[in-house]
Amino acid sequence: MRLIPIQLGFPARSHRGYLGLSSAYLVLAQKVVLYDTLGFNERENLPSRLTEVGIAPQHVSVVILSHLHFDHAANVDLFPWAEVIVHKHELEHATQVAEEPWRDPACFYSLLTQLKKMSLRVVEKEEEFLPGLRLLHLPGHTPGLLGLEVGGMGALVSDAIKSRFDLVGPPAPPCWNPTAAMQSRERLLGYPRLYPGHDVPLRREGKAFIPDGKAELGILLGEGETWLTL
């Protein structure tokens, strides 16, 4: 089993709101699994990134959508041949937001039409869906957020823990249910390694989690280039 980062998130926001730079991972198990599909801002580069790590996009057979926010699920339509896994509560939430968008402005509810055309697997409980891979229900950030426990490695947690800055204190906004988010976070702190939705992987050392590497953001300004690191 191999875990390959396609992109790593960056834990920052701008004066105009969230940058939306999220993480996505490939898991090479009994099948090729893609966990999250990034946002529209990375749509053009997603297929080439898969190719760069040695996986043709057509070889992705399962896509797990952690949740239906714009920065994690926007590019699922690039994989029309794949089985798409999403939690029942997440679909219900998106249906409600479609009727009242201000309930969750980050929810990409227009994906509901696209998902109906795909091979959709709606889950309602935690389960081992492939050997060594277990789906985790981590409500709080959204009602149906799905994490993925990868045997012997840790857990892909998306925005259940958005970044290193979300390990203590109140959960990072936006948050559907802060109490549930705190409970989900607490159960995740026992894993040896966490893979957040907007940061580099975090490894546990004693009672603390340490970033495994540096989060990087490159900004191109004309002919110049500036890199930010955390």
C-alpha positions as CSV (number, residue, x, y, z in Angstrom):
1,M,0.0,0.0,0.0
2,R,1.3,3.4,-0.9
3,L,0.1,6.9,-0.1
4,I,1.0,9.6,-2.5
5,P,0.3,13.3,-2.1
6,I,-1.1,14.9,-5.3
7,Q,-1.1,18.4,-3.7
8,L,-0.5,19.6,-0.2
9,G,-2.6,22.4,1.3
10,F,-1.5,25.7,2.6
11,P,-3.0,27.0,5.9
12,A,-3.7,30.6,5.2
13,R,-6.3,33.0,4.1
14,S,-6.2,36.4,2.3
15,H,-8.0,39.7,2.9
16,R,-10.6,38.4,0.4
17,G,-11.2,35.1,2.2
18,Y,-10.0,31.6,2.0
19,L,-7.3,30.7,-0.5
20,G,-8.9,27.3,-1.0
21,L,-5.6,25.5,-1.4
22,S,-6.4,22.0,-0.2
23,S,-4.8,18.6,-0.1
24,A,-5.5,15.5,-2.3
25,Y,-4.0,12.1,-2.0
26,L,-3.7,8.9,-4.0
27,V,-3.9,5.6,-2.2
28,L,-2.5,2.7,-4.1
29,A,-4.2,-0.3,-2.6
30,Q,-6.3,-3.1,-4.1
31,K,-7.6,-0.3,-6.3
32,V,-6.3,3.2,-7.1
33,V,-8.2,5.6,-4.8
34,L,-8.2,9.4,-5.1
35,Y,-9.1,11.2,-1.8
36,D,-10.6,14.6,-2.8
37,T,-10.3,16.4,-6.1
38,L,-9.1,19.9,-5.2
39,G,-10.8,23.1,-6.3
40,F,-11.4,24.7,-9.7
41,N,-8.2,26.8,-9.3
42,E,-6.3,23.5,-9.7
43,R,-8.5,21.9,-12.3
44,E,-6.1,22.3,-15.2
45,N,-3.1,20.8,-13.4
46,L,-4.8,17.9,-11.7
47,P,-4.5,15.3,-14.6
48,S,-0.9,16.3,-15.2
49,R,-0.1,15.9,-11.5
50,L,-1.5,12.4,-11.5
51,T,0.6,11.6,-14.5
52,E,3.7,13.1,-12.8
53,V,3.4,10.6,-9.9
54,G,3.0,7.7,-12.4
55,I,-0.7,7.2,-12.4
56,A,-2.8,7.9,-15.6
57,P,-6.0,9.6,-14.6
58,Q,-8.0,6.8,-16.2
59,H,-6.5,4.3,-13.7
60,V,-8.2,6.1,-10.8
61,S,-11.1,3.7,-10.1
62,V,-12.4,5.2,-6.8
63,V,-12.9,8.8,-5.8
64,I,-13.7,9.6,-2.1
65,L,-15.2,13.0,-1.6
66,S,-14.5,14.0,2.0
67,H,-17.2,16.6,1.7
68,L,-18.9,18.8,-0.9
69,H,-17.1,22.1,-0.3
70,F,-15.8,24.0,-3.4
71,D,-12.1,23.4,-2.6
72,H,-12.3,19.6,-2.2
73,A,-14.9,18.3,-4.6
74,A,-15.0,20.6,-7.6
75,N,-13.2,18.3,-10.1
76,V,-15.0,15.0,-9.5
77,D,-16.5,15.3,-13.0
78,L,-13.0,14.7,-14.5
79,F,-13.4,11.0,-13.4
80,P,-16.7,10.0,-14.9
81,W,-15.6,6.3,-15.0
82,A,-14.8,6.1,-11.3
83,E,-16.9,5.0,-8.4
84,V,-17.6,8.0,-6.2
85,I,-18.0,7.6,-2.4
86,V,-19.8,10.2,-0.4
87,H,-21.7,10.1,2.9
88,K,-25.5,10.2,3.0
89,H,-25.5,13.1,5.4
90,E,-23.3,15.2,3.0
91,L,-25.8,14.7,0.2
92,E,-28.7,15.6,2.4
93,H,-26.8,18.7,3.6
94,A,-26.1,19.8,0.0
95,T,-29.8,19.3,-0.9
96,Q,-30.8,21.6,2.0
97,V,-28.1,24.2,0.9
98,A,-29.5,24.2,-2.6
99,E,-32.8,25.5,-1.2
100,E,-31.1,28.0,1.1
101,P,-27.5,28.7,-0.1
102,W,-26.6,30.9,2.8
103,R,-26.8,27.9,5.1
104,D,-23.3,27.0,3.9
105,P,-21.8,29.2,1.2
106,A,-18.8,26.9,0.8
107,C,-21.0,24.0,-0.2
108,F,-20.8,23.2,-4.0
109,Y,-24.4,22.0,-4.1
110,S,-24.5,22.2,-7.9
111,L,-22.5,19.0,-8.0
112,L,-25.6,17.1,-7.0
113,T,-26.7,17.0,-10.6
114,Q,-23.3,15.7,-11.8
115,L,-23.1,13.1,-9.0
116,K,-26.5,11.6,-10.1
117,K,-24.9,10.8,-13.5
118,M,-21.9,9.0,-11.9
119,S,-21.4,5.6,-10.2
120,L,-22.3,6.9,-6.8
121,R,-21.8,4.9,-3.6
122,V,-23.6,6.5,-0.7
123,V,-22.4,5.3,2.7
124,E,-24.2,5.7,6.0
125,K,-21.7,4.1,8.5
126,E,-18.0,3.5,8.9
127,E,-16.7,0.5,7.0
128,E,-13.6,-1.1,5.6
129,F,-14.4,-0.8,1.9
130,L,-11.1,-2.2,0.7
131,P,-8.4,-4.2,2.6
132,G,-6.6,-1.8,4.8
133,L,-8.8,1.2,4.1
134,R,-11.6,2.2,6.4
135,L,-14.0,5.1,5.9
136,L,-14.4,7.3,9.0
137,H,-17.4,9.5,9.7
138,L,-16.1,12.8,11.1
139,P,-19.0,15.2,11.4
140,G,-18.6,18.8,12.5
141,H,-17.1,20.8,9.7
142,T,-19.9,19.4,7.6
143,P,-22.5,16.8,8.6
144,G,-21.1,14.0,6.4
145,L,-17.4,14.6,6.3
146,L,-15.5,11.3,5.4
147,G,-12.0,10.5,6.6
148,L,-10.0,7.6,5.5
149,E,-8.0,5.4,7.8
150,V,-5.0,3.9,5.9
151,G,-3.7,0.8,7.7
152,G,-0.2,1.3,9.2
153,M,0.0,5.0,8.1
154,G,-2.6,7.1,9.8
155,A,-5.8,8.9,8.7
156,L,-6.7,11.3,5.9
157,V,-8.9,13.7,7.7
158,S,-9.6,16.6,5.3
159,D,-11.2,19.5,7.2
160,A,-12.0,17.5,10.3
161,I,-8.6,19.0,11.2
162,K,-7.9,21.7,8.6
163,S,-4.3,22.4,9.6
164,R,-1.8,22.4,12.5
165,F,-3.6,25.4,13.8
166,D,-6.8,23.4,14.2
167,L,-5.4,21.0,16.8
168,V,-6.3,23.1,19.8
169,G,-8.9,25.7,20.6
170,P,-12.3,26.1,18.8
171,P,-12.6,24.4,15.4
172,A,-11.6,26.5,12.4
173,P,-14.5,28.2,10.5
174,P,-16.6,27.5,8.6
175,C,-18.0,24.9,10.9
176,W,-21.5,23.3,10.8
177,N,-21.5,22.0,14.3
178,P,-18.6,23.0,16.6
179,T,-19.4,20.4,19.3
180,A,-19.4,17.6,16.8
181,A,-16.2,19.0,15.3
182,M,-14.5,18.9,18.7
183,Q,-15.6,15.3,19.2
184,S,-14.3,14.2,15.8
185,R,-11.0,16.0,16.5
186,E,-10.6,14.2,19.8
187,R,-10.9,10.8,18.3
188,L,-8.3,11.6,15.7
189,L,-5.6,12.6,18.1
190,G,-4.8,9.0,18.8
191,Y,-3.5,8.3,15.2
192,P,0.3,8.3,14.6
193,R,-0.1,10.6,11.6
194,L,-2.8,12.9,10.3
195,Y,-3.2,14.2,6.8
196,P,-5.2,17.5,7.1
197,G,-7.2,19.3,4.4
198,H,-5.1,22.4,4.3
199,D,-1.6,21.6,5.5
200,V,1.3,19.1,5.2
201,P,1.0,15.8,7.0
202,L,1.3,15.9,10.8
203,R,3.1,13.2,12.8
204,R,2.6,12.6,16.5
205,E,5.5,12.9,18.8
206,G,4.4,12.2,22.4
207,K,1.2,14.3,22.9
208,A,2.0,16.8,20.2
209,F,1.8,16.8,16.4
210,I,4.7,18.1,14.3
211,P,4.4,19.2,10.7
212,D,6.2,16.7,8.5
213,G,7.8,19.2,6.1
214,K,6.9,22.7,5.2
215,A,3.8,24.1,3.7
216,E,4.7,26.1,0.6
217,L,2.9,28.7,-1.5
218,G,4.5,30.2,-4.6
219,I,3.2,33.5,-5.9
220,L,4.1,34.7,-9.4
221,L,4.1,38.4,-10.0
222,G,5.1,39.3,-13.6
223,E,8.6,37.9,-14.0
224,G,9.1,37.5,-10.3
225,E,8.4,34.7,-8.0
226,T,7.9,34.7,-4.2
227,W,7.6,31.7,-2.0
228,L,5.9,31.6,1.4
229,T,6.6,28.8,3.8
230,L,5.1,27.7,7.1
